[in-house]
């Protein structure tokens, strides 16, 4: 799933001031504003940021989904169809 959907699924808005982005900021070391720009599609995360977001979200937001050009296509997960 993408970062915006992750935020919304967890009770946030993926907008400035979103508590989900604030928690991710604390967990990843990137600012909530930077994560907001990634969630809204205004900025592409670098490979390190993509990896840290994946770790912080328990891979609900995968690094492959964030940067398929760097990490390859996102793997198909069980129950999601091909």
N, CA, C and O atoms as CSV, one atom per row, in Angstrom:
chain,resi,resn,atom,element,x,y,z
A,1,UNK,N,N,0.841,-1.176,0.000
A,1,UNK,CA,C,0.000,0.000,0.000
A,1,UNK,C,C,0.883,1.235,0.000
A,1,UNK,O,O,2.051,1.173,0.385
A,2,UNK,N,N,0.333,2.336,-0.425
A,2,UNK,CA,C,1.123,3.566,-0.440
A,2,UNK,C,C,1.055,4.254,0.926
A,2,UNK,O,O,0.259,3.870,1.783
A,3,UNK,N,N,1.879,5.251,1.114
A,3,UNK,CA,C,1.995,5.905,2.418
A,3,UNK,C,C,0.722,6.658,2.786
A,3,UNK,O,O,0.341,6.680,3.957
A,4,UNK,N,N,0.067,7.268,1.823
A,4,UNK,CA,C,-1.175,7.983,2.112
A,4,UNK,C,C,-2.237,7.013,2.619
A,4,UNK,O,O,-2.912,7.295,3.609
A,5,UNK,N,N,-2.389,5.884,1.955
A,5,UNK,CA,C,-3.365,4.882,2.375
A,5,UNK,C,C,-3.020,4.343,3.759
A,5,UNK,O,O,-3.905,4.147,4.591
A,6,UNK,N,N,-1.739,4.106,4.004
A,6,UNK,CA,C,-1.295,3.636,5.319
A,6,UNK,C,C,-1.733,4.619,6.409
A,6,UNK,O,O,-2.270,4.212,7.439
A,7,UNK,N,N,-1.502,5.898,6.180
A,7,UNK,CA,C,-1.894,6.906,7.168
A,7,UNK,C,C,-3.394,6.878,7.417
A,7,UNK,O,O,-3.841,6.871,8.564
A,8,UNK,N,N,-4.159,6.863,6.346
A,8,UNK,CA,C,-5.615,6.872,6.474
A,8,UNK,C,C,-6.122,5.611,7.165
A,8,UNK,O,O,-7.060,5.674,7.960
A,9,UNK,N,N,-5.513,4.474,6.870
A,9,UNK,CA,C,-5.898,3.198,7.484
A,9,UNK,C,C,-5.633,3.214,8.988
A,9,UNK,O,O,-6.324,2.541,9.754
A,10,UNK,N,N,-4.640,3.977,9.402
A,10,UNK,CA,C,-4.262,4.020,10.813
A,10,UNK,C,C,-4.779,5.259,11.541
A,10,UNK,O,O,-4.239,5.647,12.577
A,11,UNK,N,N,-5.825,5.877,10.998
A,11,UNK,CA,C,-6.496,6.981,11.677
A,11,UNK,C,C,-5.941,8.364,11.392
A,11,UNK,O,O,-6.315,9.329,12.058
A,12,UNK,N,N,-5.056,8.472,10.413
A,12,UNK,CA,C,-4.486,9.768,10.069
A,12,UNK,C,C,-5.086,10.328,8.798
A,12,UNK,O,O,-6.064,9.806,8.263
A,13,UNK,N,N,-4.475,11.406,8.325
A,13,UNK,CA,C,-4.965,12.088,7.128
A,13,UNK,C,C,-3.923,12.185,6.026
A,13,UNK,O,O,-4.255,12.498,4.883
A,14,UNK,N,N,-2.671,11.919,6.359
A,14,UNK,CA,C,-1.536,12.095,5.443
A,14,UNK,C,C,-1.368,13.559,5.047
A,14,UNK,O,O,-0.787,13.861,4.005
A,15,UNK,N,N,-1.872,14.459,5.871
A,15,UNK,CA,C,-1.698,15.898,5.670
A,15,UNK,C,C,-0.800,16.426,6.777
A,15,UNK,O,O,-0.489,15.716,7.734
A,16,UNK,N,N,-0.391,17.670,6.637
A,16,UNK,CA,C,0.439,18.283,7.686
A,16,UNK,C,C,-0.291,18.169,9.020
A,16,UNK,O,O,-1.497,18.404,9.101
A,17,UNK,N,N,0.446,17.811,10.056
A,17,UNK,CA,C,-0.142,17.639,11.380
A,17,UNK,C,C,-0.691,16.240,11.631
A,17,UNK,O,O,-1.220,15.977,12.711
A,18,UNK,N,N,-0.579,15.350,10.672
A,18,UNK,CA,C,-1.085,13.988,10.802
A,18,UNK,C,C,-0.310,13.253,11.903
A,18,UNK,O,O,0.920,13.214,11.865
A,19,UNK,N,N,-1.012,12.670,12.880
A,19,UNK,CA,C,-0.313,11.970,13.955
A,19,UNK,C,C,0.433,10.718,13.473
A,19,UNK,O,O,1.447,10.337,14.058
A,20,UNK,N,N,-0.059,10.090,12.429
A,20,UNK,CA,C,0.616,8.906,11.889
A,20,UNK,C,C,1.953,9.321,11.280
A,20,UNK,O,O,2.961,8.644,11.483
A,21,UNK,N,N,1.971,10.416,10.543
A,21,UNK,CA,C,3.227,10.911,9.982
A,21,UNK,C,C,4.176,11.371,11.088
A,21,UNK,O,O,5.389,11.203,10.969
A,22,UNK,N,N,3.642,11.943,12.148
A,22,UNK,CA,C,4.484,12.358,13.273
A,22,UNK,C,C,5.157,11.162,13.919
A,22,UNK,O,O,6.338,11.223,14.260
A,23,UNK,N,N,4.416,10.074,14.093
A,23,UNK,CA,C,5.007,8.861,14.666
A,23,UNK,C,C,6.050,8.279,13.724
A,23,UNK,O,O,7.123,7.863,14.162
A,24,UNK,N,N,5.738,8.247,12.421
A,24,UNK,CA,C,6.722,7.751,11.452
A,24,UNK,C,C,7.973,8.620,11.452
A,24,UNK,O,O,9.086,8.119,11.294
A,25,UNK,N,N,7.786,9.916,11.629
A,25,UNK,CA,C,8.941,10.815,11.689
A,25,UNK,C,C,9.839,10.441,12.869
A,25,UNK,O,O,11.061,10.389,12.730
A,26,UNK,N,N,9.241,10.187,14.009
A,26,UNK,CA,C,10.020,9.792,15.182
A,26,UNK,C,C,10.710,8.443,14.955
A,26,UNK,O,O,11.843,8.237,15.390
A,27,UNK,N,N,10.021,7.538,14.276
A,27,UNK,CA,C,10.564,6.192,14.045
A,27,UNK,C,C,11.654,6.154,12.969
A,27,UNK,O,O,12.550,5.311,13.019
A,28,UNK,N,N,11.575,7.069,11.995
A,28,UNK,CA,C,12.515,7.022,10.872
A,28,UNK,C,C,13.627,8.058,10.952
A,28,UNK,O,O,14.682,7.883,10.343
A,29,UNK,N,N,13.401,9.133,11.695
A,29,UNK,CA,C,14.387,10.206,11.760
A,29,UNK,C,C,14.217,11.253,10.674
A,29,UNK,O,O,15.008,12.193,10.596
A,30,UNK,N,N,13.198,11.108,9.835
A,30,UNK,CA,C,12.899,12.118,8.816
A,30,UNK,C,C,11.786,13.009,9.339
A,30,UNK,O,O,10.991,12.574,10.172
A,31,UNK,N,N,11.712,14.243,8.869
A,31,UNK,CA,C,10.691,15.155,9.369
A,31,UNK,C,C,9.309,14.747,8.883
A,31,UNK,O,O,9.156,14.124,7.832
A,32,UNK,N,N,8.309,15.116,9.673
A,32,UNK,CA,C,6.927,14.851,9.292
A,32,UNK,C,C,6.582,15.584,8.001
A,32,UNK,O,O,5.795,15.078,7.200
A,33,UNK,N,N,7.158,16.770,7.784
A,33,UNK,CA,C,6.900,17.517,6.550
A,33,UNK,C,C,7.448,16.773,5.329
A,33,UNK,O,O,6.811,16.738,4.277
A,34,UNK,N,N,8.630,16.182,5.481
A,34,UNK,CA,C,9.199,15.406,4.375
A,34,UNK,C,C,8.337,14.185,4.091
A,34,UNK,O,O,8.075,13.869,2.930
A,35,UNK,N,N,7.896,13.501,5.132
A,35,UNK,CA,C,7.032,12.333,4.950
A,35,UNK,C,C,5.682,12.738,4.346
A,35,UNK,O,O,5.110,11.992,3.551
A,36,UNK,N,N,5.179,13.906,4.716
A,36,UNK,CA,C,3.956,14.437,4.110
A,36,UNK,C,C,4.139,14.591,2.598
A,36,UNK,O,O,3.261,14.217,1.820
A,37,UNK,N,N,5.279,15.141,2.191
A,37,UNK,CA,C,5.532,15.334,0.759
A,37,UNK,C,C,5.614,13.999,0.025
A,37,UNK,O,O,5.162,13.888,-1.115
A,38,UNK,N,N,6.190,12.982,0.673
A,38,UNK,CA,C,6.240,11.643,0.077
A,38,UNK,C,C,4.832,11.066,-0.012
A,38,UNK,O,O,4.442,10.533,-1.051
A,39,UNK,N,N,4.069,11.170,1.072
A,39,UNK,CA,C,2.712,10.607,1.100
A,39,UNK,C,C,1.819,11.236,0.039
A,39,UNK,O,O,0.972,10.555,-0.541
A,40,UNK,N,N,1.997,12.510,-0.217
A,40,UNK,CA,C,1.157,13.227,-1.178
A,40,UNK,C,C,1.710,13.206,-2.601
A,40,UNK,O,O,1.100,13.766,-3.512
A,41,UNK,N,N,2.864,12.562,-2.798
A,41,UNK,CA,C,3.418,12.431,-4.136
A,41,UNK,C,C,4.202,13.634,-4.627
A,41,UNK,O,O,4.489,13.741,-5.819
A,42,UNK,N,N,4.552,14.540,-3.724
A,42,UNK,CA,C,5.327,15.720,-4.102
A,42,UNK,C,C,6.829,15.451,-4.102
A,42,UNK,O,O,7.608,16.227,-4.654
A,43,UNK,N,N,7.227,14.340,-3.477
A,43,UNK,CA,C,8.644,13.998,-3.353
A,43,UNK,C,C,8.773,12.485,-3.397
A,43,UNK,O,O,7.928,11.765,-2.865
A,44,UNK,N,N,9.838,12.007,-4.034
A,44,UNK,CA,C,10.131,10.575,-4.032
A,44,UNK,C,C,11.167,10.301,-2.958
A,44,UNK,O,O,12.156,11.028,-2.855
A,45,UNK,N,N,10.958,9.268,-2.158
A,45,UNK,CA,C,11.941,8.979,-1.123
A,45,UNK,C,C,13.202,8.372,-1.715
A,45,UNK,O,O,13.144,7.659,-2.717
A,46,UNK,N,N,14.325,8.652,-1.103
A,46,UNK,CA,C,15.556,7.975,-1.480
A,46,UNK,C,C,15.509,6.534,-1.001
A,46,UNK,O,O,14.574,6.134,-0.308
A,47,UNK,N,N,16.503,5.769,-1.364
A,47,UNK,CA,C,16.509,4.355,-1.014
A,47,UNK,C,C,16.560,4.139,0.492
A,47,UNK,O,O,15.904,3.233,1.005
A,48,UNK,N,N,17.323,4.950,1.204
A,48,UNK,CA,C,17.407,4.799,2.662
A,48,UNK,C,C,16.063,5.137,3.296
A,48,UNK,O,O,15.588,4.410,4.169
A,49,UNK,N,N,15.448,6.233,2.864
A,49,UNK,CA,C,14.148,6.606,3.412
A,49,UNK,C,C,13.112,5.528,3.122
A,49,UNK,O,O,12.330,5.174,4.005
A,50,UNK,N,N,13.092,5.002,1.906
A,50,UNK,CA,C,12.135,3.959,1.547
A,50,UNK,C,C,12.306,2.735,2.446
A,50,UNK,O,O,11.325,2.152,2.906
A,51,UNK,N,N,13.552,2.356,2.690
A,51,UNK,CA,C,13.817,1.194,3.557
A,51,UNK,C,C,13.350,1.464,4.982
A,51,UNK,O,O,12.735,0.597,5.603
A,52,UNK,N,N,13.633,2.657,5.512
A,52,UNK,CA,C,13.238,2.982,6.880
A,52,UNK,C,C,11.719,3.088,7.036
A,52,UNK,O,O,11.177,2.706,8.073
A,53,UNK,N,N,11.034,3.599,6.021
A,53,UNK,CA,C,9.569,3.648,6.053
A,53,UNK,C,C,9.020,2.223,6.062
A,53,UNK,O,O,8.088,1.922,6.807
A,54,UNK,N,N,9.588,1.356,5.244
A,54,UNK,CA,C,9.138,-0.046,5.202
A,54,UNK,C,C,9.315,-0.703,6.564
A,54,UNK,O,O,8.417,-1.398,7.039
A,55,UNK,N,N,10.456,-0.491,7.190
A,55,UNK,CA,C,10.716,-1.079,8.511
A,55,UNK,C,C,9.736,-0.516,9.543
A,55,UNK,O,O,9.162,-1.270,10.328
A,56,UNK,N,N,9.544,0.809,9.543
A,56,UNK,CA,C,8.681,1.459,10.531
A,56,UNK,C,C,7.214,1.078,10.376
A,56,UNK,O,O,6.461,1.118,11.349
A,57,UNK,N,N,6.801,0.713,9.176
A,57,UNK,CA,C,5.405,0.335,8.939
A,57,UNK,C,C,5.212,-1.179,8.939
A,57,UNK,O,O,4.139,-1.665,8.579
A,58,UNK,N,N,6.222,-1.917,9.332
A,58,UNK,CA,C,6.113,-3.374,9.309
A,58,UNK,C,C,5.937,-3.901,7.900
A,58,UNK,O,O,5.295,-4.930,7.691
A,59,UNK,N,N,6.505,-3.198,6.935
A,59,UNK,CA,C,6.442,-3.514,5.507
A,59,UNK,C,C,5.037,-3.400,4.923
A,59,UNK,O,O,4.777,-3.912,3.834
A,60,UNK,N,N,4.122,-2.729,5.643
A,60,UNK,CA,C,2.809,-2.445,5.040
A,60,UNK,C,C,2.991,-1.478,3.878
A,60,UNK,O,O,2.300,-1.576,2.864
A,61,UNK,N,N,3.918,-0.550,4.032
A,61,UNK,CA,C,4.352,0.311,2.934
A,61,UNK,C,C,5.722,-0.232,2.545
A,61,UNK,O,O,6.704,-0.019,3.256
A,62,UNK,N,N,5.787,-0.922,1.432
A,62,UNK,CA,C,7.034,-1.596,1.064
A,62,UNK,C,C,7.989,-0.653,0.347
A,62,UNK,O,O,7.580,0.318,-0.290
A,63,UNK,N,N,9.258,-0.964,0.467
A,63,UNK,CA,C,10.262,-0.173,-0.248
A,63,UNK,C,C,10.092,-0.339,-1.753
A,63,UNK,O,O,10.354,0.594,-2.513
A,64,UNK,N,N,9.657,-1.518,-2.191
A,64,UNK,CA,C,9.413,-1.748,-3.621
A,64,UNK,C,C,8.253,-0.885,-4.120
A,64,UNK,O,O,8.281,-0.378,-5.242
A,65,UNK,N,N,7.246,-0.727,-3.282
A,65,UNK,CA,C,6.117,0.127,-3.651
A,65,UNK,C,C,6.493,1.592,-3.708
A,65,UNK,O,O,5.995,2.340,-4.550
A,66,UNK,N,N,7.374,2.000,-2.809
A,66,UNK,CA,C,7.823,3.389,-2.787
A,66,UNK,C,C,8.799,3.701,-3.910
A,66,UNK,O,O,8.748,4.786,-4.490
A,67,UNK,N,N,9.695,2.758,-4.227
A,67,UNK,CA,C,10.727,2.988,-5.245
A,67,UNK,C,C,10.935,1.748,-6.109
A,67,UNK,O,O,11.971,1.092,-6.001
A,68,UNK,N,N,9.966,1.416,-6.967
A,68,UNK,CA,C,10.128,0.236,-7.823
A,68,UNK,C,C,11.311,0.361,-8.780
A,68,UNK,O,O,11.860,-0.647,-9.224
A,69,UNK,N,N,11.704,1.589,-9.096
A,69,UNK,CA,C,12.849,1.787,-9.981
A,69,UNK,C,C,14.167,1.397,-9.323
A,69,UNK,O,O,15.140,1.095,-10.014
A,70,UNK,N,N,14.204,1.403,-8.012
A,70,UNK,CA,C,15.416,1.052,-7.272
A,70,UNK,C,C,15.366,-0.389,-6.775
A,70,UNK,O,O,16.345,-1.125,-6.900
A,71,UNK,N,N,14.221,-0.796,-6.207
A,71,UNK,CA,C,14.117,-2.094,-5.556
A,71,UNK,C,C,13.375,-3.142,-6.368
A,71,UNK,O,O,13.243,-4.278,-5.911
A,72,UNK,N,N,12.893,-2.807,-7.542
A,72,UNK,CA,C,12.135,-3.761,-8.356
A,72,UNK,C,C,10.657,-3.671,-8.044
A,72,UNK,O,O,10.232,-2.920,-7.166
A,73,UNK,N,N,9.887,-4.444,-8.775
A,73,UNK,CA,C,8.431,-4.421,-8.619
A,73,UNK,C,C,8.032,-4.962,-7.258
A,73,UNK,O,O,8.706,-5.819,-6.687
A,74,UNK,N,N,6.928,-4.444,-6.753
A,74,UNK,CA,C,6.404,-4.901,-5.474
A,74,UNK,C,C,5.937,-6.342,-5.609
A,74,UNK,O,O,5.225,-6.661,-6.561
A,75,UNK,N,N,6.316,-7.223,-4.686
A,75,UNK,CA,C,5.885,-8.616,-4.778
A,75,UNK,C,C,4.382,-8.741,-4.553
A,75,UNK,O,O,3.791,-7.973,-3.794
A,76,UNK,N,N,3.779,-9.709,-5.215
A,76,UNK,CA,C,2.349,-9.976,-5.019
A,76,UNK,C,C,2.212,-10.706,-3.698
A,76,UNK,O,O,2.897,-11.698,-3.451
A,77,UNK,N,N,1.326,-10.212,-2.855
A,77,UNK,CA,C,1.126,-10.809,-1.524
A,77,UNK,C,C,-0.045,-11.766,-1.562
A,77,UNK,O,O,-0.948,-11.619,-2.386
A,78,UNK,N,N,-0.036,-12.725,-0.693
A,78,UNK,CA,C,-1.093,-13.735,-0.638
A,78,UNK,C,C,-2.452,-13.055,-0.528
A,78,UNK,O,O,-2.634,-12.148,0.283
A,79,UNK,N,N,-3.389,-13.489,-1.333
A,79,UNK,CA,C,-4.734,-12.955,-1.305
A,79,UNK,C,C,-4.947,-11.688,-2.102
A,79,UNK,O,O,-6.055,-11.151,-2.101
A,80,UNK,N,N,-3.923,-11.186,-2.786
A,80,UNK,CA,C,-4.050,-9.939,-3.546
A,80,UNK,C,C,-4.173,-10.157,-5.049
A,80,UNK,O,O,-4.244,-9.182,-5.798
A,81,UNK,N,N,-4.198,-11.383,-5.506
A,81,UNK,CA,C,-4.325,-11.637,-6.942
A,81,UNK,C,C,-3.105,-11.180,-7.721
A,81,UNK,O,O,-2.315,-10.365,-7.243
A,82,UNK,N,N,-2.962,-11.708,-8.914
A,82,UNK,CA,C,-1.765,-11.412,-9.706
A,82,UNK,C,C,-1.920,-10.241,-10.605
A,82,UNK,O,O,-0.986,-9.887,-11.325
